[in-house]
Amino acid sequence: MPVRPALLLALLASPALAQQVPADPPVVTPPDEAAQAAPQDVLALFDAMELPGIIAVMAREGEAYGAELGGQLYQGEALPDEWTATVAGIYDAGRMETEVLEDFAAALRGEDVAPMLAFFAAEPGATFARLELSAREAMLDDDVEQMAKEAAAVAIGEGSPRLDLIRRYAEANDLVETNVVAALNGNMAYYLGPAGDEDLEALIAFSETEAGQALNQAVFAAFDETFTGISRALGRASARAITTEQL
């Protein structure tokens, strides 16, 4: 799931926007109700892909970004409790999981989930899901992320044949078309690195199937909907903060 903090960045809205949009968060289905509403095979796929854990890591990434943004808005002063609470609400992991699961299930409606679940419930799919989660957790440390980027740069400079597999994976999942492959080189190399070439070939082969393509589109659609909402909420919160500072 190639969704990184760059997708969370929100352009600051105009101060007028803060007066037009209410601050109350949207009403969402509680996680347990969302799980009950989702088809069992979709829920099993959601869990097999380690999406709940990945969403939890993204929530932590988002809170860190929110604190960074707050530092800019409040010019280095102590962040008000209201800002901290607002950011925590925007990046509430339970709400995010609910929204992603609902959109994921909607995107997969009418699709044959069986081959998707078969890949991620067995090897090597299960290992790739765990590697994705562990890599994201590790990259919460800026030093680790920088190390991954530097290692990728070295591999590119040396013309490592391993990068050909990573590029093929990126192409199979439309990462080139979504203009994120450059930013993901380090991240993908980090979490795909421990896998053998044979397993990477299996991942690429699955990604190129009709089921793999449908799953990729469903993942992008589900996360895009959630993070678009997050960007808007951050924009509104930023606008309110700017307005408050100007008063």
Residue pairs with C-beta under 8 A, 6 or more apart in sequence:
1 49
1 51
1 54
1 132
1 219
1 223
2 173
2 175
2 178
2 180
2 184
2 187
2 188
3 58
3 223
3 227
4 61
4 180
4 183
4 184
4 187
5 61
5 62
5 65
6 180
6 183
7 223
7 227
8 61
8 62
8 65
8 227
8 230
8 231
8 234
9 65
9 231
10 230
10 231
10 232
10 233
10 234
10 235
10 238
11 235
12 235
12 238
12 239
12 242
13 235
13 236
13 238
13 239
14 239
15 239
15 242
15 243
15 246
16 239
17 235
17 236
17 239
18 236
18 239
18 240
18 242
18 243
19 243
21 236
23 86
23 236
23 237
23 240
25 89
25 90
25 95
25 233
26 229
28 95
28 98
28 99
29 37
29 98
29 102
30 94
30 98
31 94
31 97
31 98
31 101
34 97
34 98
34 101
34 102
35 43
35 101
37 102
37 105
38 46
38 101
38 102
38 104
38 105
39 105
39 113
41 113
41 114
41 117
42 104
42 105
42 108
42 113
43 101
44 117
44 121
45 108
45 113
45 116
45 117
45 120
45 215
46 52
46 101
46 104
48 117
48 120
48 121
48 125
48 126
48 129
49 120
49 129
50 129
50 130
50 132
50 133
51 97
51 100
51 101
51 104
52 97
53 133
54 132
54 133
54 136
55 93
55 96
55 97
55 100
56 93
56 97
57 133
57 136
57 137
57 140
58 91
58 96
58 136
59 91
59 92
59 93
59 96
60 91
60 140
61 140
62 87
62 90
62 91
62 230
63 87
63 88
63 91
64 140
66 83
66 87
66 90
66 91
66 234
67 79
67 84
67 87
69 234
69 238
70 79
70 83
70 84
70 87
70 241
71 79
73 83
73 238
73 241
73 242
73 245
74 80
74 83
74 241
74 245
83 237
83 241
86 237
87 237
90 230
90 233
90 234
90 237
91 230
96 226
96 230
99 225
99 226
99 229
100 222
100 223
100 225
100 226
101 222
103 221
103 222
103 225
103 226
104 218
104 219
104 221
104 222
106 222
107 217
107 218
107 221
107 222
108 214
108 215
108 218
111 211
111 214
111 215
111 218
112 211
115 209
115 211
116 211
116 212
116 214
116 215
119 125
119 206
119 211
119 212
120 126
120 128
120 129
123 199
124 195
124 199
124 202
124 203
125 203
125 206
127 195
127 199
128 191
128 192
128 195
128 199
128 203
131 191
131 192
131 194
131 195
132 191
134 191
135 187
135 190
135 191
136 191
138 144
138 190
139 145
139 148
139 187
139 190
145 186
145 187
148 186
148 187
148 189
148 190
149 185
149 186
150 186
151 186
151 189
151 190
152 185
152 186
152 189
152 190
153 186
155 162
155 163
155 189
156 163
156 185
162 189
162 193
162 197
163 185
163 189
165 192
165 197
165 200
165 201
165 204
166 185
166 188
166 189
166 192
166 200
167 181
168 204
169 188
169 192
169 200
169 203
169 204
169 207
170 176
170 181
170 184
170 188
172 204
172 207
172 208
172 212
173 207
173 216
174 216
174 220
175 181
175 184
178 220
192 200
195 203
206 212
207 213
207 216
